[in-house]
Every structure is written in C-alpha cells, then in structure tokens.
Amino acid sequence: MSYNLLIASYLEPYLAKKIQSVDSRLKVLYRPDLIASPRYAADHNGHPFQRTESQEAEWRNLLSQADILFDFDRTNLEELPDLAPKVRWIQATSSGIGKTIRKLEYDIRMPDTVFTSARGVHAQPLAEFCFMVMFAFNKKLLLSLEYQRNKHWERFAGTDLRGRTMGIIGLGMVGQEVARVAQCFGMKVLGVKNNISNILAKDVFVDELYKPEKLPQVLSRSEYLILIAPHTPETEKMISAKELAMLPKGALLINIGRGALIDEPALVEALQSGHLRGAGLDVFETEPLPVSSPLWSMENVMVSPHSGSTSDRENGRITDLFCTNIQHFLEGKPMINVIDTRKMY
C-alpha cells in the first residue's frame, strides 16, 4: 500500500528528499510554490500569502489526495477536515497543539486521524532561553549595557545560581531539560507534574517532585519559577495574584509555556510593587503583545516575541522526528508524541 504525504509548510528541499527516502511506499507531495515562504529560519507560518484561484484549486486537489500531512494547512484550518478527508495522521511542527485541535473540533471532525506534536524538539533552545534570562538578571546585563552606552564606569555586585531554588511547573521534555541544566549549576530543583505515579524525582532531574495540589509548597520556596505547562482548562490563569504573593520576595519568573497560564495584570502589579525582581516572558495572553501593554516598557521585564524555542536547526530536528514516526506508522508501532485529545496534550 502506498501513501500520499503532503508537506504543508516550508521545508528545505534536502529535508523533503530525506522524508522521501524513508520508504518507497511514500509519495511525497511538496510544492513550495503553493505555500508561504519563510520569514526566518524554521518559520512555519511564512510571509503573508495568497494563492491565485488556479493555485488554490491545485492545492486543494493535493489536500484531497493526502493520507499524511506534515504540519497543519494554516491557509485552510477551518475547512481542513472537509478538504483532506483521507488524512490519517498529521505531524505538527509545534508542541502546544492541543488547544488548536479542540478549538477547531478536529478531535470530533477527524475522529480517525492521529495528531503528533513536535514535543522535545524545542527543549534545548527553551532551556537556553531560561538560563539567558537568569544570567541577564543575575549579572545585571541590562544595567551593564546602559553603562556601556553612556560610557559610565561604576562597579556593582550581581549574584549566582549555586544553592538557589528553582520551581518548574510542567515536567515534560522541556521542563526536564531545564531541570537537568539547573542541577549542573548546583541549584535545588522542585518539580510539579500532573501524574507522578511510579516516577522518581531523580528520573526527571529534580530534587523534589509534587502534584499540582501541592503547588503552594513549591511556590513559597521558588526563587526562580519556570512555567512550561500546556494551556488547558485546568492550567488557565493558574498563576494569579494569590500565587504570585506566595513566591519569595525578589523571585524571578520565566514563562515559556503559554501566556494564558498567568493573570497578566496581576503579574504587572507584582513587578511594579517590587515583590518580583523580574520576569522573562516568551509568551503572552495576547500575541502579538499589544503596544499598550505596560510590559513593553518595564525595566525589570525581558520581552521575547515567542521566539525562545526557535532555532535555525529546528527543521532538521522536526524532520528527524517525523522520519522516525513515519517508520513507526508504516510498521504499525506506537508513534512518538501522540496527542491525547481529551487531555489536550
């Protein structure tokens, strides 16, 4: 049996050839002229793009043939279940796809389709982002840059990480990589994970492991708090004014999960009052971050435009994951990173 595999977002041509080489039963359909060109390396949304009427007809014909999709077709998200009725599996290029699947009702409208995420691909870049923020605040990087611009010489004291306590909410592959690196710096790491049955703390690189209901015990000790939980009904605004007040005075908060995890006005207040030393934010409640947001101009906030996870090596890593999953798919083995559409992750 052969399978039509349609690549729905830009990939370097050599990576498309790598996918084709996995198995002779695959017919890779790749038409870069019919999809958006990337704005930067590993951009899966691309430049604003409009097909001509004939191009759209051609594209929809390809969708109708597809058994497997590499990435969602962002130009036809609402209509995808109708335009691609044969699709049995969609490999996403991001990790947090549960909310999109639920919102578009793909779980209902595509009941026989398997969805797999890019979970793990962004672990190292996001861990590096977390430590970039921590080092920037600890070593007063922004102050140093200001001094340099003004040719001003004045010594100061920063701080360091050994012996400090980090709390991580969400211990998937990204959370575990952050924890692993933190232990290398001699930090004490507390982790919060939904299901901790039969899991030892050391297996996920933390010193202590807690269920979500024990969150207050973690917050009260977290000098550095890392948020990397998925956006679900249970995690929405899980960090509000009450939780922020539980953090030690002078704590640093880093959000690389989803903006909806935090009550943003409460975060702004905690930063303005000085209860929090600072925040490094890669995700926001509304994206792009509105120009009216006070977060833009706060001296103790680092704003990143949802780019902490993006690496120029990302497409190669996603392709490697996809190729492994293709082999599993063809051999009838369990695939990697299958989304549980009930849990949304």
PERA-V966702 format. One record per helix or strand of 3 or more residues. SS is the DSSP state (@ for helix, = for strand). FROM is the first residue (numbers start at 1). TO is the last residue. If there is no record, write none. Layout:
ss = {SS	SS}
from = {FROM	FROM}
to = {TO	TO}
//
This chain:
ss = {=	@	=	@	@	=	@	=	@	@	=	@	@	=	@	=	@	=	@	=	@	=	@	@	=	@	=	@}
from = {3	13	26	32	53	68	80	89	98	106	114	123	141	165	173	188	201	208	212	224	241	251	259	264	276	294	301	314}
to = {7	20	29	34	65	70	83	91	103	109	116	138	149	169	184	192	204	210	219	227	246	255	261	273	281	297	303	331}
//
